[in-house]
Amino acid sequence: MTLRRTFLKTVAIAAIGAGAFASSALGAEVTLRLHQFLPAQANVPKNILQVWADKVEADSDGRIEIQSFPAMQLGGSPPQLFDQVVDGVADITWTVAGYTPGRFPRAEVFELPFTMTNAEAVSRAYWELAEESMLEDDFKQVKVLGLWVHGPGLIHSKEPITAVGDLNGVKLRAPTRVTNKMFSNLGATPVGMPVPAVPEALSKGVIDATVIPWEVTGALKVNEMVANHTTFGDETLYTTTFVFAMNKDRYNALPDDLKAVIDANSGLEFSGFAGKQMQLDDDGPHKQAMDRGNNIITLDAGQIAEWKAAAAETTDAWVAEMDEKGLDGTALKARAAELIAKHTK
């Protein structure tokens, strides 16, 4: 009897293992397609989106599979990504909020010049402000998974840029409506394009400069195309807001326990993690630029004061525009500053 029991137990364990293998081999219960605009080896896909996907798959015991489609492999252009997740072309997308100018006006408050402290703090503030005023309005068409910003934005240019006047006549790529307006006010000639188009635009002379954080310069090889990088010390000229979202119908169709897995990997903590990771990923490309002998221009307090004074026009115009839309720009700006201060350590 003992031998028989041992045999039956062995068979049962083997059957359980075989069943698990068969379930894995047959595929997950739910497959979600994640679409975004950067190559798979870039920092955000590698260190944030894939980390998120792996965690969701693990927490669901393999019942959810995340299929990643980098570099617009499902078709379309980066500005179409938000509508792709609304329409179900993709189940999940990550994109720049400002690729659809004016669509998410409240998010723009975090892109105003010299507003950001650090990416983790601002990302947490972004999520909290969204909970208060955006999730049921600006982002009501989707299930928002995360909202964050990148590390300090800086100017990468073919010719050195130190004073505001150095921007006169410079063809410069900026990422969003707010940043394009700011650089236009500062004397540059803004040229709008998604970030994947930057390397070709620099190589062909379509632009003379671009503003992006350090972290993406490695993937785009910007450090090899320009030799000058203007930084603002402990201040931040600008940042960019991102949206990581899921198709609402796909989310609502999930069983409650799988919705709980998605929810547990979304929200404030994930947003804070993503912002912090983006800023951490600035270090490698920054070091690469220094190792190449590129010209790292660090503005002092007096020079930054000139930039702040010149950029104030952009902030004032944004507040007035929000007021015209009935969004109370002054209150939005004050609340964003309050939330940023709350999370800044």
RAUR-V449827 format. One record per pair of residues at least 6 apart in sequence whose C-alpha atoms are under 8 Angstrom apart, sorted by the first residue. I is the first residue (numbers start at 1). GAP is how many residues later the second one is. D is the distance in Angstrom with one decimal. If there is no record, write none. Layout:
I&GAP&D ; I&GAP&D
This chain:
24&38&7.2 ; 27&38&8.0 ; 28&34&6.0 ; 28&35&4.6 ; 28&36&5.5 ; 28&37&5.8 ; 29&34&5.0 ; 29&35&6.2 ; 29&36&7.9 ; 30&33&6.2 ; 30&34&4.8 ; 30&35&6.2 ; 31&33&5.9 ; 31&34&4.7 ; 31&35&5.9 ; 31&36&7.0 ; 32&32&7.4 ; 32&33&6.2 ; 32&34&4.9 ; 32&35&6.0 ; 32&58&8.0 ; 32&59&5.6 ; 32&60&7.1 ; 33&33&6.0 ; 33&34&4.8 ; 33&35&6.0 ; 33&36&7.1 ; 33&57&5.6 ; 33&58&5.2 ; 33&59&6.1 ; 34&32&6.7 ; 34&33&6.0 ; 34&34&4.9 ; 34&35&5.9 ; 34&56&6.4 ; 34&57&6.2 ; 34&58&4.6 ; 34&59&5.5 ; 34&60&7.9 ; 35&33&6.3 ; 35&34&4.8 ; 35&35&6.0 ; 35&36&7.9 ; 35&37&6.6 ; 35&38&7.5 ; 35&39&7.0 ; 35&46&7.7 ; 35&55&6.2 ; 35&56&7.9 ; 35&57&6.3 ; 35&58&4.9 ; 35&59&6.8 ; 36&33&6.6 ; 36&34&5.2 ; 36&35&6.1 ; 36&36&5.8 ; 36&42&7.5 ; 36&45&7.3 ; 36&57&5.7 ; 36&58&5.3 ; 36&59&6.5 ; 37&33&5.9 ; 37&34&4.3 ; 37&35&5.1 ; 37&40&8.0 ; 37&41&5.9 ; 37&57&7.8 ; 37&58&7.3 ; 37&159&7.3 ; 38&6&8.0 ; 38&7&7.2 ; 38&32&5.8 ; 38&33&4.7 ; 38&34&7.6 ; 38&158&6.9 ; 39&6&7.5 ; 39&31&5.3 ; 39&32&4.9 ; 39&180&7.9 ; 40&6&6.4 ; 40&30&5.5 ; 40&31&7.3 ; 41&178&7.5 ; 42&174&7.1 ; 42&176&8.0 ; 42&177&5.5 ; 43&172&7.0 ; 43&173&7.1 ; 43&176&7.8 ; 43&235&7.5 ; 43&238&6.8 ; 44&234&6.9 ; 45&25&7.7 ; 47&230&7.3 ; 48&226&6.0 ; 48&229&7.3 ; 52&213&7.2 ; 53&12&8.0 ; 53&13&5.8 ; 54&12&7.9 ; 55&210&7.7 ; 56&8&7.1 ; 56&205&6.5 ; 56&206&6.7 ; 56&209&6.9 ; 57&6&6.9 ; 57&7&5.3 ; 57&8&5.8 ; 57&9&7.1 ; 59&202&6.4 ; 60&198&6.6 ; 60&201&6.4 ; 64&194&7.8 ; 72&6&7.1 ; 74&16&7.8 ; 78&17&7.1 ; 78&21&7.2 ; 78&116&6.5 ; 79&16&7.9 ; 79&20&4.8 ; 79&21&5.9 ; 79&115&7.6 ; 81&12&6.3 ; 81&13&7.4 ; 81&14&6.4 ; 82&11&6.9 ; 82&12&7.9 ; 82&13&6.9 ; 84&6&5.7 ; 84&9&7.7 ; 85&6&5.7 ; 85&7&5.9 ; 85&8&6.0 ; 85&57&7.4 ; 85&160&7.2 ; 85&161&6.3 ; 85&162&5.1 ; 86&55&6.2 ; 86&56&6.1 ; 86&160&8.0 ; 86&161&5.6 ; 86&162&7.4 ; 87&160&7.5 ; 88&159&6.0 ; 90&157&7.6 ; 91&155&5.6 ; 91&156&5.2 ; 91&159&6.8 ; 92&152&7.3 ; 92&153&5.6 ; 92&154&4.3 ; 92&155&6.3 ; 93&150&8.0 ; 93&151&5.8 ; 93&152&5.7 ; 93&153&6.7 ; 94&148&7.2 ; 94&149&5.7 ; 94&150&4.4 ; 94&151&6.6 ; 95&147&5.7 ; 95&148&5.5 ; 95&149&6.6 ; 96&144&7.3 ; 96&145&6.1 ; 96&146&4.5 ; 96&147&6.2 ; 97&6&7.9 ; 97&7&6.7 ; 97&10&7.7 ; 97&143&8.0 ; 97&144&5.7 ; 97&145&5.2 ; 97&146&5.9 ; 98&6&7.5 ; 98&10&7.9 ; 98&77&7.0 ; 98&78&4.6 ; 98&79&6.3 ; 98&142&7.8 ; 98&143&7.2 ; 99&76&7.5 ; 99&77&6.4 ; 99&95&7.3 ; 101&75&6.9 ; 101&76&5.7 ; 102&75&7.3 ; 103&35&7.3 ; 104&34&5.6 ; 104&35&7.8 ; 105&33&7.9 ; 105&217&7.7 ; 106&28&7.2 ; 106&32&7.8 ; 106&226&7.4 ; 107&19&7.2 ; 107&23&7.9 ; 107&134&6.8 ; 108&70&6.9 ; 108&133&7.4 ; 109&223&7.1 ; 109&224&6.1 ; 109&227&7.0 ; 110&6&6.8 ; 110&12&7.4 ; 110&16&7.3 ; 110&129&7.2 ; 110&130&7.6 ; 110&131&7.2 ; 110&226&7.2 ; 111&67&6.7 ; 111&68&7.3 ; 111&127&5.6 ; 111&128&5.2 ; 111&129&5.6 ; 111&130&6.9 ; 112&66&6.8 ; 112&67&7.6 ; 112&126&6.3 ; 112&127&7.8 ; 112&202&7.6 ; 112&203&6.1 ; 113&66&8.0 ; 113&69&7.7 ; 113&123&7.4 ; 113&124&5.2 ; 113&125&4.9 ; 113&195&7.6 ; 113&198&6.4 ; 113&199&7.7 ; 113&201&7.7 ; 113&202&7.1 ; 114&121&6.5 ; 114&122&5.1 ; 114&123&4.9 ; 114&124&6.0 ; 114&194&7.1 ; 115&121&7.1 ; 115&122&7.8 ; 115&123&7.0 ; 115&222&7.5 ; 116&6&6.3 ; 116&36&7.7 ; 116&119&7.8 ; 116&120&5.9 ; 116&121&8.0 ; 116&122&6.8 ; 116&123&6.8 ; 116&224&7.7 ; 117&118&7.2 ; 117&119&6.9 ; 117&223&7.4 ; 117&227&6.9 ; 118&33&6.5 ; 118&34&7.3 ; 118&158&8.0 ; 118&161&7.8 ; 118&226&7.2 ; 119&29&7.5 ; 119&30&5.7 ; 119&31&5.6 ; 119&32&5.1 ; 119&33&7.6 ; 119&153&7.9 ; 119&156&4.8 ; 119&157&5.6 ; 119&159&7.5 ; 119&160&6.2 ; 120&28&7.8 ; 120&29&7.9 ; 120&151&7.8 ; 120&152&4.8 ; 120&153&6.7 ; 120&154&7.5 ; 120&155&4.6 ; 120&156&4.4 ; 121&151&7.0 ; 121&219&5.9 ; 121&220&8.0 ; 121&222&4.8 ; 121&223&5.1 ; 121&224&7.9 ; 122&26&7.4 ; 122&27&6.9 ; 122&153&7.8 ; 122&217&7.9 ; 122&218&5.4 ; 122&221&7.4 ; 122&222&7.9 ; 123&24&6.4 ; 123&25&4.2 ; 123&26&5.6 ; 123&148&5.8 ; 123&149&5.4 ; 123&151&8.0 ; 123&152&5.7 ; 124&24&7.4 ; 124&144&5.9 ; 124&145&7.6 ; 124&147&6.2 ; 124&148&5.2 ; 124&216&7.8 ; 124&219&6.9 ; 125&211&6.7 ; 125&214&5.0 ; 125&215&5.3 ; 125&218&7.0 ; 126&21&6.5 ; 126&22&6.7 ; 126&210&7.6 ; 127&19&7.5 ; 127&20&5.8 ; 127&21&7.4 ; 127&140&7.0 ; 127&141&5.8 ; 127&144&6.9 ; 128&140&7.3 ; 128&211&7.6 ; 129&206&7.8 ; 129&207&7.0 ; 129&210&7.7 ; 134&6&7.7 ; 135&9&7.3 ; 141&107&7.0 ; 142&103&6.2 ; 142&104&5.9 ; 142&105&5.4 ; 142&106&5.0 ; 143&102&5.6 ; 143&103&5.0 ; 143&104&6.2 ; 143&105&5.2 ; 143&108&7.2 ; 144&99&7.4 ; 144&100&6.2 ; 144&101&4.3 ; 144&102&6.2 ; 144&122&7.9 ; 144&123&7.9 ; 145&98&8.0 ; 145&99&5.5 ; 145&100&5.1 ; 145&101&6.8 ; 145&117&7.9 ; 145&118&7.7 ; 145&120&7.8 ; 145&121&4.7 ; 145&122&5.9 ; 146&97&6.3 ; 146&98&5.0 ; 146&99&6.9 ; 146&120&5.8 ; 146&121&5.5 ; 146&122&7.4 ; 146&124&6.4 ; 146&125&5.0 ; 147&94&7.3 ; 147&95&5.7 ; 147&96&5.1 ; 147&97&6.2 ; 147&120&7.7 ; 147&124&5.4 ; 148&93&5.9 ; 148&94&5.4 ; 148&95&7.1 ; 148&123&5.4 ; 148&124&7.1 ; 148&126&6.5 ; 148&127&5.3 ; 149&90&6.3 ; 149&91&5.4 ; 149&92&4.7 ; 149&93&6.0 ; 149&126&5.5 ; 149&129&8.0 ; 150&63&6.9 ; 150&89&6.1 ; 150&90&6.2 ; 150&91&7.4 ; 150&125&5.8 ; 150&128&5.5 ; 150&129&6.1 ; 151&62&6.0 ; 151&63&7.9 ; 151&88&6.8 ; 151&124&7.3 ; 151&125&7.9 ; 151&127&6.2 ; 151&128&4.3 ; 151&131&7.2 ; 152&61&5.9 ; 152&84&5.2 ; 152&85&7.1 ; 152&86&6.6 ; 152&87&6.1 ; 152&127&7.5 ; 153&58&6.3 ; 153&59&5.3 ; 153&60&4.5 ; 153&61&7.6 ; 153&83&6.5 ; 153&84&6.2 ; 153&85&5.3 ; 153&86&5.4 ; 154&57&5.4 ; 154&58&6.0 ; 154&59&6.0 ; 154&60&7.7 ; 154&75&7.0 ; 154&76&5.9 ; 154&77&5.5 ; 154&78&7.5 ; 154&82&7.9 ; 154&83&6.8 ; 154&84&7.7 ; 155&6&7.9 ; 155&54&6.9 ; 155&55&6.0 ; 155&56&4.6 ; 155&57&7.0 ; 155&74&5.6 ; 155&75&5.1 ; 155&76&7.0 ; 156&53&5.5 ; 156&54&5.4 ; 156&55&6.1 ; 156&56&7.6 ; 156&66&7.8 ; 156&70&6.6 ; 156&71&7.7 ; 156&72&5.7 ; 156&73&4.5 ; 156&74&6.5 ; 157&51&6.1 ; 157&52&4.1 ; 157&53&6.5 ; 157&69&5.5 ; 157&70&6.8 ; 157&71&5.2 ; 157&72&6.3 ; 158&50&5.9 ; 158&51&6.3 ; 158&67&7.7 ; 158&68&4.8 ; 158&69&6.0 ; 158&70&6.1 ; 159&49&7.9 ; 159&68&7.6 ; 159&69&6.5 ; 160&6&7.8 ; 160&68&5.5 ; 160&69&7.6 ; 160&70&7.7 ; 160&135&8.0 ; 160&137&8.0 ; 161&6&6.8 ; 161&67&7.7 ; 161&68&8.0 ; 161&69&6.4 ; 162&68&6.9 ; 162&135&7.3 ; 162&137&7.0 ; 162&141&7.8 ; 163&140&6.9 ; 163&143&7.8 ; 163&144&7.7 ; 164&22&6.4 ; 164&23&7.7 ; 164&142&7.3 ; 164&143&6.2 ; 164&146&7.7 ; 165&21&7.7 ; 165&22&7.1 ; 167&19&6.9 ; 167&20&5.6 ; 167&21&4.9 ; 168&18&7.7 ; 168&19&4.7 ; 168&20&5.2 ; 168&21&7.8 ; 169&18&6.8 ; 169&19&5.5 ; 169&20&6.0 ; 170&17&7.9 ; 170&18&5.0 ; 170&19&5.8 ; 170&37&7.7 ; 170&38&6.1 ; 170&39&7.2 ; 171&17&6.2 ; 171&18&4.7 ; 171&19&5.9 ; 171&20&6.5 ; 171&35&7.4 ; 171&36&4.8 ; 171&37&5.2 ; 171&38&6.4 ; 172&16&6.5 ; 172&17&6.0 ; 172&18&4.9 ; 172&19&5.7 ; 172&35&5.5 ; 172&36&5.9 ; 172&37&4.7 ; 172&38&5.2 ; 172&39&7.6 ; 173&7&7.8 ; 173&17&5.7 ; 173&18&4.8 ; 173&19&5.7 ; 173&20&6.8 ; 173&25&7.6 ; 173&34&6.6 ; 173&36&6.4 ; 173&37&4.6 ; 173&38&6.4 ; 174&6&5.5 ; 174&9&7.8 ; 174&16&6.6 ; 174&17&7.0 ; 174&18&6.3 ; 174&19&7.7 ; 174&36&6.2 ; 174&37&5.5 ; 174&38&7.7 ; 175&17&7.0 ; 175&18&7.1 ; 175&19&6.8 ; 175&20&7.2 ; 175&36&7.5 ; 175&37&7.8 ; 175&65&7.3 ; 176&16&7.9 ; 176&64&7.4 ; 178&136&7.7 ; 178&140&8.0 ; 179&59&7.3 ; 180&10&5.7 ; 180&11&7.9 ; 180&12&7.6 ; 181&133&6.7 ; 182&129&6.3 ; 182&132&5.4 ; 183&6&7.3 ; 183&7&6.6 ; 184&6&6.1 ; 185&125&7.7 ; 185&126&7.4 ; 185&128&7.4 ; 185&129&7.1 ; 186&124&6.5 ; 186&125&7.0 ; 191&16&7.2 ; 196&24&7.4 ; 198&12&7.5 ; 198&22&7.6 ; 199&21&6.1 ; 199&22&7.2 ; 199&23&6.6 ; 199&26&7.8 ; 201&6&5.7 ; 202&6&6.4 ; 202&7&7.3 ; 202&23&7.0 ; 203&22&7.0 ; 209&17&7.9 ; 213&69&6.9 ; 214&67&7.8 ; 214&68&4.7 ; 214&69&7.4 ; 214&71&5.8 ; 214&72&5.9 ; 215&63&6.7 ; 215&64&7.2 ; 215&66&5.1 ; 215&67&4.0 ; 215&68&7.2 ; 215&69&7.3 ; 215&70&6.0 ; 215&71&7.7 ; 216&66&7.8 ; 216&69&7.7 ; 217&6&6.3 ; 217&68&6.3 ; 218&66&8.0 ; 218&67&5.2 ; 223&62&7.9 ; 223&65&7.6 ; 223&66&5.7 ; 223&71&7.7 ; 227&67&4.8 ; 227&68&5.9 ; 228&66&6.1 ; 228&67&4.8 ; 228&68&6.1 ; 228&69&7.2 ; 229&65&7.7 ; 229&66&6.3 ; 229&67&5.0 ; 229&68&5.9 ; 230&66&6.3 ; 230&67&4.7 ; 230&68&6.2 ; 230&69&7.4 ; 231&65&7.3 ; 231&66&5.9 ; 231&67&4.9 ; 231&68&6.3 ; 232&66&5.9 ; 232&67&5.3 ; 232&68&7.5 ; 232&72&6.7 ; 233&65&6.0 ; 233&66&6.3 ; 233&67&7.0 ; 251&8&6.8 ; 252&7&7.8 ; 290&6&7.3 ; 318&11&7.3 ; 319&9&7.5 ; 319&10&4.3 ; 319&11&5.9 ; 319&14&7.7 ; 320&9&6.6 ; 321&8&7.5 ; 322&6&5.9 ; 322&7&4.8 ; 323&6&5.3 ; 323&7&7.8
